Amino acid sequence: MTPFILLCNKKWDSVVLQIMRTFLKQLAILFGIGRFPKGPGTVATLATIPLVILLWKTGPLIYMAAIVLLLPVGIAACEVYEQDKGGHDHKEIVIDEVLGFLITMVWLPLTWQAILIGFALFRLLDITKPLFIGYLDKKIQGGLGVMVDDVAAGIIASLIMQVLYTQTNWLGSQVLVP
């Protein structure tokens, strides 16, 4: 059987589709972190710190590209997880926290102070859901609904962090170029 015939085979399509669905479900729970018994969102945010550091070292364009790519992939992952489990916004789904924290930390210095303040600020906004974040959480369904409140929390946290970065020295040593 030639590779072309294998690719056209419906059984093969089913296997590939099943592999993709399994990967997306695992991504939704960040490969098991979402099953952490206490505070899976907080644990997932902590687990995102090495990714923040790695992406920061690649430069702002790749960092932003990763965020843009993760949004539709995360929506798909949440959608597949919800289809299989039923219901909306299961506590096991933590890919939304990953994206929200990545957004929080964009264009910031890589200091322990920035990571600590960004972490605390993002988690505070994600847990309390002030302003319109709570509205988004309740009104938008499906994979988009799971992701959008964390994206909003990440954007608000990022804006606050940018003010802290430009107006204070709370995020650690900063070199100003004349």
Protein Blocks (a to p, Z undefined) as FASTA:
>chain_A
ZZklmmmpmklmmmmmmmmmmmmmmmmnonollmpfghkllmmmmmmmmmmmmmmmnojk
lmmmmmmmmmmmmmmmmmmmmmmngpjhifklmklmmmmmmmmmgoiacdfklmmmmmmm
mmmmmmnopajlmmmmmmpgcjklmmmmmmmmmmmmmmmmmmmmmmmcknopadddZZ
